[in-house]
Amino acid sequence: MHRPDISADEALTRLKDGNARFVRGQARFSTVQKEVLADLAKGQRPYATILGCSDSRVPPELVFDASFGELFIVRVAGNVISAEVIGSFQYAAVHLGTPLFVVLGHQRCGAVAAALEARSSIAPEHRRIARLLDNIYPGLAELPGELSADQRLEAAIEANVRWSMKQIMETPEGRQRHAEGVLKLVGAVYELETGLVRFLGSDRGRTGV
């Protein structure tokens, strides 16, 4: 197995730098050389694993100005956790050795908005969609009460990112790798209007991109 020769902190800096180029309109990877593809055919060494929403407006490779082979992407509506997502993360950790894991939510997430609406609605949702929303509800349990509709959705989107992170960290593998000092997991929210990725810190503020 070929592991990426980069630390988790270096990987996070690379993501932030790539997003900054994207926001400035200076993305580098609009084309790729055939030599790069030929090399990647021999094996992949992504430096970060990203759980993102399926929303068509938030392609992680473009958002972080990343080229082929640099990011291992898992996408599902609402960036929710399931057995398949956890299995994909475990594969990335064990077989690819990615040092950094990111849960990437985004503004105006339809899945989170649907979860908020369904909690106060008596109309039944389609069975499979209802199952998806069931994975979001627990993270919304402690939302502040006195918020406007827009503020409530913004808070719910961030809470959903943190809920996904919590579930990852509570897996046996997550606890073990965190105790070993190997796993770095961060949350982020993509701003649709600006293209900026806001990384979530303990102070809930921006970190430098």
C-alpha positions in Angstrom: 0.0 0.0 0.0 1.3 3.5 -1.0 0.3 6.0 1.7 0.3 9.7 1.0 3.5 11.4 2.2 1.7 14.2 4.0 0.5 14.9 7.6 -3.1 15.6 8.5 -2.3 19.3 9.2 -0.5 19.6 5.9 -3.5 18.0 4.1 -5.9 20.5 5.8 -3.7 23.4 4.7 -3.7 22.0 1.2 -7.6 22.0 1.2 -7.8 25.5 2.5 -5.3 26.8 -0.1 -7.2 25.0 -2.8 -10.5 26.6 -1.7 -8.8 30.0 -1.6 -7.7 29.6 -5.2 -11.2 28.4 -6.2 -12.8 31.5 -4.5 -10.3 33.8 -6.3 -11.0 32.2 -9.7 -7.5 30.9 -10.0 -8.2 27.1 -9.9 -5.2 25.1 -11.4 -6.7 21.8 -12.3 -9.0 22.5 -15.3 -7.1 19.9 -17.3 -5.0 16.9 -16.5 -2.1 15.3 -18.4 -2.3 11.8 -19.7 0.9 11.0 -17.8 -0.9 11.8 -14.5 -3.7 9.4 -15.4 -1.3 6.6 -16.3 0.5 7.0 -13.0 -2.8 6.9 -11.0 -3.8 3.7 -12.8 -1.1 2.0 -10.8 -2.6 3.1 -7.5 -4.2 6.0 -5.6 -2.7 8.0 -2.7 -5.4 10.5 -1.7 -4.4 12.9 1.0 -7.9 13.5 2.4 -11.2 11.6 2.6 -14.3 13.8 2.4 -17.9 13.0 3.2 -20.0 15.5 1.3 -23.6 16.0 0.3 -24.9 14.8 -3.1 -25.9 18.3 -4.0 -24.8 19.1 -7.6 -23.6 22.5 -6.5 -20.9 21.2 -4.2 -18.4 19.1 -6.0 -15.5 18.7 -3.6 -12.8 18.3 -6.2 -13.7 21.7 -7.7 -14.3 23.4 -4.4 -10.8 22.4 -3.2 -9.1 22.8 -6.6 -7.9 19.2 -6.3 -6.7 17.0 -9.2 -7.3 13.4 -10.0 -6.2 11.1 -7.2 -6.0 13.7 -4.5 -9.3 13.3 -2.7 -11.3 10.1 -1.7 -14.9 11.2 -1.9 -18.0 9.8 -0.3 -21.3 11.6 -1.2 -24.8 11.1 0.1 -27.7 13.4 0.5 -27.4 15.3 3.8 -23.8 14.0 4.3 -25.4 11.4 6.7 -23.7 8.4 8.3 -24.6 4.9 7.4 -22.9 1.5 7.5 -21.7 2.0 4.0 -20.2 5.5 4.7 -18.4 4.1 7.8 -17.1 1.2 5.7 -15.8 3.7 3.1 -14.1 5.7 5.8 -12.6 2.6 7.2 -11.3 1.6 3.8 -9.7 5.0 3.3 -8.0 4.8 6.7 -6.8 1.2 6.5 -6.1 0.7 2.8 -5.3 4.2 1.6 -3.9 5.7 4.8 -5.4 9.1 4.3 -4.4 11.3 7.2 -7.3 13.8 7.1 -11.1 13.2 7.2 -13.6 16.0 6.5 -17.4 16.1 6.9 -18.5 18.8 4.4 -22.0 20.3 4.7 -23.3 23.2 2.7 -25.7 26.2 2.9 -29.4 25.6 2.0 -29.0 21.8 2.3 -32.3 20.3 1.0 -32.0 17.2 3.1 -31.5 19.2 6.4 -34.3 21.5 5.4 -36.6 18.5 4.8 -35.7 17.1 8.2 -36.7 20.4 9.8 -40.0 20.5 7.9 -40.8 16.9 8.5 -40.4 17.3 12.3 -43.3 19.7 12.3 -45.4 18.1 9.6 -48.1 15.4 9.7 -47.7 14.6 6.1 -45.8 11.3 5.6 -42.6 11.3 3.5 -41.6 8.7 1.0 -40.3 5.7 2.9 -36.7 5.8 1.6 -36.5 9.6 2.1 -38.0 9.2 5.6 -35.2 6.7 6.4 -32.6 9.3 5.2 -34.2 12.0 7.4 -34.2 9.6 10.4 -30.4 9.8 10.2 -30.5 13.6 10.5 -33.1 14.1 13.3 -30.9 13.2 16.3 -28.4 16.0 15.4 -31.1 18.6 15.5 -32.4 17.8 19.0 -30.7 20.8 20.7 -31.2 23.6 18.2 -31.9 27.0 19.9 -35.5 27.9 20.0 -35.5 31.6 19.2 -34.2 31.7 15.6 -35.6 32.9 12.3 -36.2 30.3 9.7 -33.0 31.1 7.9 -31.0 31.1 11.1 -32.6 27.8 12.1 -31.6 26.2 8.9 -28.0 27.5 9.1 -27.8 26.2 12.7 -29.3 22.8 11.7 -26.8 22.4 8.8 -23.8 22.9 11.2 -25.4 20.7 13.8 -25.9 17.9 11.2 -22.2 18.2 10.3 -21.2 17.9 13.9 -23.7 14.9 14.4 -22.0 13.1 11.5 -18.6 13.7 13.1 -19.8 12.5 16.4 -21.0 9.2 14.9 -17.7 8.7 13.2 -15.7 9.3 16.4 -17.9 6.9 18.3 -17.1 3.9 16.1 -14.5 1.5 17.6 -12.1 2.3 14.8 -12.6 6.0 15.2 -11.9 5.9 19.0 -8.9 3.7 18.5 -7.3 5.8 15.7 -8.0 9.0 17.6 -6.4 7.5 20.8 -3.4 6.6 18.6 -3.1 10.2 17.4 -3.6 9.1 13.8 -7.1 10.3 13.0 -7.8 14.0 12.3 -11.5 14.7 11.6 -12.8 18.2 10.8 -16.1 19.7 9.9 -16.9 22.3 7.3 -19.7 24.2 5.6 -19.6 25.3 2.0 -21.1 28.8 1.3 -23.1 28.6 -2.0 -22.9 32.4 -2.7 -19.2 32.8 -2.2 -17.6 29.4 -2.8 -15.9 29.7 0.5 -15.5 26.6 2.8 -15.9 27.6 6.4 -14.1 25.1 8.7 -15.8 24.6 12.0 -13.6 25.3 15.0 -14.4 24.9 18.7 -15.4 28.6 18.7 -17.7 28.1 15.7 -15.9 30.7 13.7 -13.9 30.8 10.6 -10.4 29.4 10.3 -8.1 30.8 7.7 -8.6 29.9 4.2 
